[in-house]
Structures are given as C-alpha cells and as structure tokens.
Amino acid sequence: MIRKCIPLVAAALLAALALPAGATVTKKKSANSTAQAGGDPSPIVTPVLDPSGATPQTRAASVVVADAVNGQVLYEKNSNETRQPASTQKLLTALVIVESGNLDKSFRIQLSDTQTEEVKLGVRPGEIYTRRELLQVLLVHSVNDVARALARDNAGSVEAFAEKMNAKALELGMRHSHFVNPNGLPAPEQYSTARDMTRLALAAYRSPTIRGIVSMKSLNFQFANGRVQEFKNTNHVLRDYPYCTGMKTGYTQAAGHCLISSGSKNGREVIVVTLGDKDRAWLWRDSCSLLAWGLSL
C-alpha cells in the first residue's frame, strides 16, 4: 500500500539541524559530468527519521521506495514525472551487457570510445580489457568512455546499443522511458521516471553479477600499461550507511543529483529511487533516510 507523505514541521527542522555545518556541494569536472571523483570530502551520511514513523521529508523531485523482493511500492512522490535519469541509467547498460554473456572476453578500445565528455577513465585506442573489468569500473566509478566502449563492443555502435536498451526497457515494463546513449549524458529524447527506474533497479538487483559490483566500496583497476589505481564508489550512502548494499549514482545539470540505492536489514530488502535533488548533500540525506525508513517497516 502506498503511504502518502505527511509534511511535518518538526521533521523538517530536525533534518535541517542534522545537516553538518559547512556541508558543501563538490564542483563537478564538467557541467554535464555524471560522476564524482572518489576523494570527495562530503560529511558522513546518516539517516534522519521522524520519531512518529512518518515518511522522511525529502527535497528530491521524484522518489520511490519499493520492496526489493516483491516490488511493492511503499512510498512515492511524483513517481510518474518525466525526468532525465543521468548515470543511474548505467544500470540498464550493465543489465544488457551482463545478459549478453561472455564477460571475460577481451576487446580492443577504439578511438570513438574515447570521444565523450567527462567523467572519463582515460582508456586509449588499442588498449585491451575484458568486459568484466570495464563493467566493474563503469558501475563503481561511473565513467562515460567505458560506457561507450562496452556499448560499441556489444552492439557495434552506440546507436545500435541504444536500440537494445530500449527493447530491454520495454521488456521490463518501462513504458515511459527512452534512451539514446549508454552513459546518461543529456540528449534529446532521453528520459525516464522514478517508477520506471524502480523497475530497472529491481531487475538489476536480481542479477548476482550486478549486485556484486554495485556493493563494492572501492575498486583497484589495472590499466593496460600495468598501472593500478584505486577508485572509491561514487555512492556515499554505500560508504557510510551499514545497511546499504548498492546501487548507482548520477548527475547532470539537467537531471540534478540522482541515486538508486538498495539496502538489507533483518531479512528486509528495499530499493530507493531518488531523482532530481538540487543539492548533493541532500541527495545523500534523502536517500539514506528513505532507505532506513523502508528497512524499518
């Protein structure tokens, strides 16, 4: 049963007071950057819950909280509002790649793979990686060149891969979504809703491969030249809230701050979709609070 949000002045004041002093939004490397560097000094993320048990107050434009096992929606706000999902749609990219199989097969990076906006991993034409290696860094560090490389390897071109994304989206019941690239960078005719992204999250959650990757708090990635670099997960709720188990961040100026998060506690499993937060610190607070609320039901 859907629970409606009941505005509570006390809850709003409590949430405002709980925000650590001096919390700031980290400036992105590009106006359309879809991920943040792993060394972000944001404050520790903790949930803010109302003592009455009411749904936490949130600033996100669209929200869904759902049972991760049966898909039941526990709470929603503007869930059918059309929005850009930014890099959260990389979960769909990952789902198509995983279901295509042969993840340990290697392929060669091409020049076209590198021709995209930040954030980039910095792979170079001629370098060779396995699909699994790139899938891991795609979901942990949210890099756009890797998304293009995986898409081109899978379908021959970004355009052909987008067709596969849309076919999978329709299969999942995402009837108010359309995708034109594998990384979530802004593009005409690319959109989704919190409801549809919940359907995607439920499908990704059921994939052991994807669940294993999105739960990684950090990743040691080895480049083709042998250099190893550690990347921290862009999901601060995963880093700071012990019951969070994944899943995927996203940001562009057009989409705002977005996060799909999953959590598990005492046998209960929940997914939270938060789209269109204007402030990054509030994205973590909104998602963490909703996750904790859903796990307490």
N, C-alpha and C positions, 0 to 999 in steps of 0.2 A: 504494500500500500504506500502510495506517495505521501510523504509528510510535507506539509507546507511550512515555509519559513515564517516565523513569527518575530518581527522586529522587536528587539528588547534593548532599551536604552542602556540598561546595566551591562548587558553583554557587550555592547559596542564600546562602552567606556572601559570595561575590563580588557578587551582586545587592544584598545589604543594604549592603555597604560602598560600592557605587557610587551609592547614593541620596544626593544632595546634602544636606548638613546644613541643618536648618531648613526642609525642604520641608513645606509645609502644604496642606491641602485648603481651597480657597476656599469660603466660606459662600455658599449659594445665596440668591437673592432670595425664594424660596418653598420650602416643604418639598417641593412636587411640581414644582419648576422643572425643565424638560427641557433647558435650555441655559445656558451661562455667558457672562458679558459678555466682549467681545473683549479687554479690557485686563488679563486675568488674569496675575499676576506669577509663574506657576509656573516652576520651573527648566528649563533646556534639556533636551530629551528626547534620550537616546542609547540605543542598544541594549546589552544585556548578554548576551553569548554565552559558552557554556561552551567552553573550548579543545578538548574532545573531540568537539564537534559535536552533543552531546546536545540534545534539545529544551529550550529555556529553562524554568526554573521560573517558574510563574505563580501569582498569588493569585486570579485570576478564577474564578467559579463554573463557567462553561461556556465552552469555547473550541473553535474550528475553524480550521484553516489549510488552504486549498484552492488548487489551481492555478486561476488565473483564466481560463485558456484552455479547458481540458477538464473542469474541475470536480472533478478527482480530489482526494479528501481526503488531505492529507499528515500531519495530526495532529488528534486531537480529544480533548476531555476533557468528560465529562458533556454530550455534544452533544445528547442527546435529552431532557434535563431541561427540564420546562416552566418558563418564566420570563417575566417582563414585559420587553419589549424597549425600553421608553421611546422616546425620539425617533429611535432607529435605524429605527423603522417609518415615518418620514417618507420613506424611500426608496421604500416602497410607494405612499405618497401621490403622490410625484413620478412614479413609473412610470405610474400610472393617468392623471395629468394629461398627461404627455408623449404617451402613446399615444392620448389623445383628440384631440390636434392643436390647431390654431389658437392657438398660444401667443402670438401677437402681437395677439390680440383683447383689447380693453379691457373691463372691467366695473366696476360701482359697488359700493363697500363698503356693507354693511348693518349695522344695529345688532347683530344676532345674531352677526355675525362677530367682534365685539369682546368678546363676553361669555364670556371664558375666563380661566384662570389664567395667571400669568407663566410663561415669558418672553413679552412682547408686543413687537411692533414699534411699536404705537401708532397704527395706521391708524384713521381716523374715518369714521363713516357719511357717505355722499355723495361721498367721495373716489374717484377713478378711477385704476386702474392696469391694466397689461397682465398677462396670466397669466405671461408670461416674467419680468417684473420681480419678481413676488411669488414665483415658483418659485425664483429665484436667492437671494433673501433668506431664503426658507424653509430651503434646504439649507446656506447659509453661516452664518446667524445662529440658525437653529433656533427660529423664533418661532411661538407657538401660535395667535395671532389670524389670522395669514396662512394657516396650515393650514386653519382653519375657513372662511376666505373662499374659498380655492381649492376646497374640498370642496363648499361650498354652490353656488358658481358652476357647478361641473361636474355635480352630480347633483341640485341643488335643495334638499338638506338634508344635514346630517352623517350622519343615519341611512341615507339612500339611498346616500351615498358609501361608507359602511362596507360595504354590500352589494357594491358594485363592488370594494372592496379584497379582500373575502373570495373573490369569484369569481376575481380575478386570482391570489390566493394559491393557490387550488386548481389553477388552470391551471399554476402554477409547481411544483406538487408539494408545497406547504407544507401537509401534511395534519395537522400537529399545532399549527396556529395558528388564532387567531380574533381579529378586530379590530372595535372598536366606535367608534373615533374616528380622525381623521386625524393627530393630533399626538403620541400616545403617552402622554398623561396617564393615570394609573391609573384603571381602570374594571373593574367585574365582567365576567368572561368575555372579558377581553382578555389574550392570552398568545401565546407562540411558543417556539421552541427555537433553539439555536445552529445546528443543522443546517438548519432551515427558513429562518433568517435568512441563511444562506450561499446558499441557493437564490435568495433575493431579491437578495442582493448580486451574484450572478453575472448575473442578468437586468438589474439597474441598470447594471452595469459595461459591458454590451453596448450601452447607449444612449449614443450620442455626445453628446446634449444633457446628460444627467445627468452623464456623466464630465467634461464640460467645466465644469459648475458646481461639482461637489464638489472639483475640483482648484484652485479659486480660493482663494488665501490671504487675500484681502480683497475687499471689495465696496464700491463707492461707490453708495449707494442714494439716489435723489432722491424725496423725499416730494411729495405733490400740491401743497403750497404753495411748492415750489421749493427747499426746504432740502435740502442734500446731507449725508449722514452716512456715514462710513466704518465698516464692520463687519469685524472680523477673524474669520477662520474659527474656529469653536469647537474644531476638531481640532488639537491641539498637535503630534501626530506629523507631520501635513502641514506645519506651520510649521517644524519643527526637523529632521526626517529627510529628506535629499535624495531618497531613492528612493520616498518615499510619494507617491501620486497622488490620494488622497481617503480615506474617503468620508463617514461620518456618525457624530456623537456622540449620546449620550443619557444622561439622568439623571433618576431619581425616587428617593425614599426606598425605595419598594417594589422597584424594579428594581436599584438600585445604579448604579454607573458602568459605562457600556456604550460600545463603539466598534466600528464596522465600518471597517476600513482596507484600502486597496489599495496595491500597490507594483509597481514595474517596475525591473528591472536586468539588463543584458546579455541582453536578449531573454526573460527570465523574468518572468512576471506572477503575482502572488499576492494572495489575499484572506484577511484575518484577521477573524474574528468573536470578540469578547471581551465577555461578558455577566457582570454581577454582581460587579464589582470593588468592594470596600468602601472603597478609598482612591483618590482621584483621581490622585495622583501615581503609584500603582502601575498604574492603568489605562494611562497613557501608557507606562510602562516595559514592562508586559506586552505591549501591542500592538506597540510598536516592536521589542522583542526577537524576538517571533514573526515579525514581518514580515521582519526581517533574516535570521532563521534560514531561513524559507521561500525567500527570494531567493537564499540561498547553496547550496541543494541542487543 
